[in-house]
Amino acid sequence: MEEDLKVFDKRHWVNPEARAEEDEKEAELKKFPTYVAKLEEQIAQHDAKLKEYIAAYKEKMAENDQFRARLEKDVDRRVEAKLAEFLRNLMPSMEHLEMAIGSAKKTKDIDRLIEGVVMIKSGFSRIFAEYGLVEIDCLGKLFNPAHAEAIQMADVAEKERDNIVVAIVQAGYMMRDTLISPAKVIIGQYKE
């Protein structure tokens, strides 16, 4: 009995197809172990999520910037509208002032001029009060440097009037809790 012997020549130049198959098998064996491959896959997934989060963050920041810009424009429009309303309310008083000046030039009547100016001042005071601007009431009260500015000291005979506002040189104004202009006052100073 004669056995058939088969001989395989593994030299790559002899049988290139067989060598290519073997190279593929060797390449498969040389691949990373499965644990490392899983870790690399997880890293790739986490990187993809991170990029997704970064893109979402940038999108939200852009939306916030747009919202902030819209809000600023809205505030500017509101401020402009309030200023226009304020100026519209001042216009009649300005016209009354012009009429008083014109009338005083024609008639030379000082009493009527004073009466007109007093009416105009009351009109301004009414308009300012509508916007929350009030005159600081400090005459006869203890001097408060947060609301008034002392420009002079005056001697007083009574000890109770020491550091009390005895005269207002220029009125001061507050708008709600904000000092607009301090009152310029004369303060009593007791000397024995």
Secondary structure as GFF3:
##gff-version 3
##sequence-region A 1 192
A	DSSP	alpha_helix	16	30	.	.	.	ID=ss1
A	DSSP	alpha_helix	34	107	.	.	.	ID=ss2
A	DSSP	alpha_helix	110	130	.	.	.	ID=ss3
A	DSSP	beta_strand	133	135	.	.	.	ID=ss4
A	DSSP	beta_strand	148	156	.	.	.	ID=ss5
A	DSSP	three_ten_helix	159	161	.	.	.	ID=ss6
A	DSSP	beta_strand	165	170	.	.	.	ID=ss7
A	DSSP	beta_strand	173	175	.	.	.	ID=ss8
A	DSSP	beta_strand	178	181	.	.	.	ID=ss9
A	DSSP	beta_strand	183	190	.	.	.	ID=ss10
###
